Amino acid sequence: MNDAHTARPGSADDPGWYVDDRCTDCDVARQLAPGLIGEGGGRSVVIRQPAGAEEERRLYAAAFACHTRSIRLTSGRLDPARDPYPLPLDETVYFCGHNSPDTAAANSYLLRRPSGSLMMIDTPRWSEELVTRFEGLGTVTDVLLTHRDHAAHARRYAGRFGARLWIHEGDLAAVPDADRVLRGTESVEIADGVVAHPLPGHTEGSVLYVADERYCFSGDSFFWSRSKNGIEVAESVTWYSIRDLAASLARTAGRLRFEWLLPGHGDRMVLPAAAMAEKMRDLTARAQHMQPRPIDFTAVPW
């Protein structure tokens, strides 16, 4: 069989998991199925088949998050009953999965508030089935956008939920009908325990949201790098200004307190608040010496 999209490793009599050639090396699958999916040749590859139910569960989680639907089974279609999303990360935050090709495979989240209501941070691909699942968890009152690149499905979700749609004025062109517009660079509490911190750099209107001094939804401003064992910025895909991002970090990082780092791209991490603060101080110091670079998606230090 010569169709690369459906080419299967081994024979049809040897069913197993594989990654097809539509993979864009977004790293989402490697976040969700470490030890099973790795990197090879500038894309994700299955490095071994699952041993037991827990490892198979991790591969299903990766498959249903993959924005190109590249994680497949030689034996046929994925079982929709094995779709784990929205996936609870703890008692407060859910990972939405179903990353969208229209948001460059960005991760998105649901944040539960003490009242039982929910906030959506960035958006997964649009799906009526997902809407039903989200509505089963509670009322979504707000859709918070970290920046313009993740806005593709925001108005549709906000309209369906009857939720307020938030974005910063610097990226307002992405959703000019937003219900709430953040302005300037001052931090502002937008709901009880939820603070928006404008962080121009990745885009002009980038924002990070910190909830309960515990959860930091950083968008694409910074992320946890497995290869560097620390918090990194994606210098090679900073669209607006790496110098503005360095200035934003210098202005803001010392006021941030959180334990969970939950980015749009890159790995998640949980550390004690003091350890996160130390990692942020290190990033802020390094960022002051960063210089503009040509756009290069392959240079991100996952």
KAGI-V195261 format. One record per run of one state. SS is the DSSP state (2 for helix, 1 for strand, 0 for the rest). FROM is the first residue (numbers start at 1). TO is the last residue. If there is no record, write none. Layout:
# KAGI-V195261
{{SS;FROM;TO} {SS;FROM;TO}}
This chain:
# KAGI-V195261
{{0;1;16} {1;17;19} {0;20;27} {2;28;32} {0;33;36} {1;37;39} {0;40;43} {1;44;46} {0;47;52} {2;53;65} {0;66;70} {1;71;73} {0;74;75} {1;76;76} {0;77;79} {2;80;82} {0;83;86} {1;87;88} {0;89;92} {1;93;95} {0;96;100} {2;101;103} {0;104;108} {1;109;112} {0;113;117} {1;118;121} {0;122;127} {2;128;137} {0;138;139} {1;140;144} {0;145;147} {2;148;150} {0;151;153} {2;154;161} {0;162;163} {1;164;168} {2;169;175} {0;176;179} {1;180;182} {0;183;187} {1;188;191} {0;192;193} {1;194;198} {0;199;206} {1;207;211} {0;212;214} {1;215;219} {0;220;222} {1;223;225} {0;226;229} {1;230;232} {0;233;234} {2;235;237} {0;238;241} {2;242;255} {0;256;259} {1;260;263} {0;264;266} {1;267;267} {0;268;268} {1;269;270} {0;271;272} {2;273;287} {0;288;296} {2;297;299} {0;300;302}}
